[in-house]
């Protein structure tokens, strides 16, 4: 299982998007936690568009889900930046996140937690 996840993490974006085992979807369902206020929010972010949450700007480049007849899972390629950081250093995360394995690739941020719930 770990080898498979590592392999998927190493695949370039187009390779995963074109895989026949995954279905391309148009929207990511994300769960965000503001650690300061303890507020948990569910955000629907369209693929290709920037979405704001607090000081974060989240852009979903791809969102793929497993077919309905297979074990449910979702993977999203996210680009996350923080407006509080200095110009040129605003990107805080860029990569794939998996719904069934949130610890494999996660946002490390002092104020926010982010995880993928589903792709729709």
C-alpha positions as CSV (number, residue, x, y, z in Angstrom):
1,X,0.0,0.0,0.0
2,X,2.8,2.4,0.9
3,X,4.6,1.6,-2.3
4,X,1.5,2.4,-4.3
5,X,0.9,5.7,-2.6
6,X,4.6,6.6,-3.1
7,X,4.3,5.7,-6.8
8,X,1.2,7.9,-7.1
9,X,2.9,10.8,-5.4
10,X,5.8,10.6,-7.8
11,X,3.6,10.5,-10.9
12,X,3.4,13.8,-12.8
13,X,0.0,15.6,-12.8
14,X,-1.0,14.6,-16.3
15,X,-0.2,10.9,-15.7
16,X,-2.6,10.6,-12.8
17,X,-5.3,12.7,-14.5
18,X,-5.2,10.4,-17.6
19,X,-5.2,7.1,-15.6
20,X,-8.1,4.8,-16.4
21,X,-8.5,3.8,-12.8
22,X,-9.5,7.4,-11.7
23,X,-12.3,9.6,-12.9
24,X,-11.7,13.3,-13.4
25,X,-14.1,15.5,-11.4
26,X,-14.9,19.2,-11.5
27,X,-15.0,20.0,-7.8
28,X,-13.1,19.2,-4.7
29,X,-14.7,19.0,-1.3
30,X,-12.2,20.1,1.3
31,X,-12.4,20.2,5.1
32,X,-10.5,23.1,6.7
33,X,-9.8,23.8,10.4
34,X,-8.9,27.2,11.8
35,X,-6.8,26.2,14.8
36,X,-7.2,29.6,16.5
37,X,-11.0,29.6,16.5
38,X,-11.5,25.8,16.4
39,X,-13.9,26.4,13.4
40,X,-14.2,23.5,11.0
41,X,-15.6,24.3,7.6
42,X,-16.3,22.3,4.5
43,X,-15.4,24.1,1.3
44,X,-16.3,23.2,-2.3
45,X,-13.6,24.4,-4.6
46,X,-14.0,24.2,-8.4
47,X,-11.1,22.8,-10.4
48,X,-9.0,25.5,-12.0
49,X,-10.3,28.4,-9.8
50,X,-8.9,30.0,-6.8
51,X,-10.9,29.8,-3.6
52,X,-10.3,31.8,-0.4
53,X,-10.4,30.6,3.2
54,X,-9.0,33.1,5.8
55,X,-5.6,34.1,4.6
56,X,-5.3,31.0,2.4
57,X,-5.8,30.9,-1.4
58,X,-6.5,27.4,-2.6
59,X,-6.3,26.4,-6.2
60,X,-7.4,22.9,-7.2
61,X,-5.5,21.9,-10.3
62,X,-7.0,18.4,-10.5
63,X,-9.5,16.3,-8.6
64,X,-9.9,12.6,-9.3
65,X,-12.1,9.9,-7.7
66,X,-12.2,6.1,-7.9
67,X,-15.0,4.6,-10.0
68,X,-18.2,3.7,-8.0
69,X,-17.6,0.0,-8.3
70,X,-14.1,0.3,-6.5
71,X,-13.0,1.2,-3.0
72,X,-13.9,4.9,-2.5
73,X,-11.0,7.3,-2.6
74,X,-10.3,10.8,-3.9
75,X,-7.1,12.6,-4.8
76,X,-6.6,16.3,-5.5
77,X,-3.6,18.3,-6.7
78,X,-3.7,21.5,-4.6
79,X,-1.7,24.7,-4.7
80,X,-2.1,26.7,-1.5
81,X,-0.7,30.1,-0.7
82,X,-0.9,32.3,2.4
83,X,-1.3,36.1,1.9
84,X,0.4,36.7,5.3
85,X,3.7,35.5,4.1
86,X,6.3,37.7,2.3
87,X,6.1,38.1,-1.4
88,X,7.8,35.3,-3.2
89,X,7.3,33.0,-0.2
90,X,3.5,32.7,-0.2
91,X,3.2,29.2,-1.4
92,X,2.7,26.9,1.6
93,X,1.7,23.6,-0.2
94,X,1.8,22.2,-3.7
95,X,1.0,18.5,-4.3
96,X,-1.4,15.7,-4.2
97,X,-3.6,15.0,-1.2
98,X,-5.5,11.8,-0.7
99,X,-8.9,11.5,1.1
100,X,-8.1,8.0,2.5
101,X,-4.5,8.8,3.4
102,X,-4.4,12.4,4.7
103,X,-1.1,11.8,6.6
104,X,0.8,10.9,3.4
105,X,0.9,14.5,2.1
106,X,-0.4,17.3,4.2
107,X,-0.4,21.0,4.7
108,X,1.9,22.1,7.5
109,X,0.6,25.4,8.7
110,X,0.5,27.1,12.1
111,X,-3.1,28.3,11.8
112,X,-4.9,26.0,9.3
113,X,-5.3,22.3,8.7
114,X,-6.6,21.1,5.3
115,X,-7.8,17.7,4.0
116,X,-9.5,16.4,1.0
117,X,-12.9,14.8,1.6
118,X,-14.1,13.9,-1.9
119,X,-14.1,14.9,-5.5
120,X,-17.5,15.5,-7.2
